[in-house]
Amino acid sequence: MEKELHTRKEQMEAFGRLLDILDELRVKCPWDRKQTNESLRPNTIEETYELCDALMKNDKKNICKELGDVLLHVAFYAKIGSETGDFDIADVCNQLCDKLIFRHPHVFPPKEDPDHPAEIHTAKEVSEQWEKLKQREKDGNKTVLSGVPNALPSLIKAYRIQDKARNVGFDWEERSQVWEKVKEEIGEFEAEVENMEKDKAEAEFGDVLFSLINAARLYHINPDNALERTNQKFIRRFNYLEAQTLQKGRQLSDMTLAEMDEIWEEAKKLETEQH
């Protein structure tokens, strides 16, 4: 049975309630009162990762909870901004609304030409238009890659760099061509490893990863999601290995590699049967 959703009025009242509570906390709670942009930043990163974890698991209950935690941080930063007189939550919302309208001329025709919305028919065209419009904005990106935040995790950053380059036509003519590049980079990495050149090997390994991420992009695979699926798969199998070992009254450190491999194969077989 689907949950009955709230009306827009109820949604706005709930958001207003959050702002009222935050106002009171900034006055009456010593911890909330002393928070700054700098002190909140680590917590924001943690909350964002917790939301991502819930999303990966498709855990609806926790997605709702973690969205609330992230929303609190958005409201908190806006509250701090209002206290310094720089901006408030209305400025945050209005800037976002203006940006969404400007970057979707196929949905919201420009005032100067309301009868001729942009001709956009595919998600790919929307993405390409989005990048072009970002560079036209007053405070927009001055170069194609300047919109990629330096603080992004390296794997995600590589994907975004390649995606932005693609939006201006810098891409393989045929996606199958990427495999020659992958093989080339692996060969160069192997050569540096054999030469015992650690610094050069690290650089070449970076090229291997970059080319594999490029392959993932070309085949419409999110590399971060793919790697996390493998992380979770390894954790499940290793936990099974550890549990089975303890059940036998032994420790992993006492097991031979052959014994561990045998239990590992059991874990793989069980997963296959369950799916």
Secondary structure as UniProt FT lines:
FT   HELIX           8..28
FT   HELIX           30..34
FT   HELIX           37..57
FT   HELIX           60..83
FT   TURN            84..85
FT   HELIX           89..102
FT   TURN            105..107
FT   TURN            111..112
FT   TURN            114..115
FT   HELIX           123..136
FT   TURN            138..139
FT   TURN            144..147
FT   TURN            150..151
FT   HELIX           154..167
FT   TURN            168..169
FT   HELIX           175..177
FT   HELIX           178..194
FT   TURN            195..196
FT   HELIX           198..218
FT   TURN            219..220
FT   HELIX           223..247
FT   TURN            248..249
FT   HELIX           252..254
FT   HELIX           257..274
//
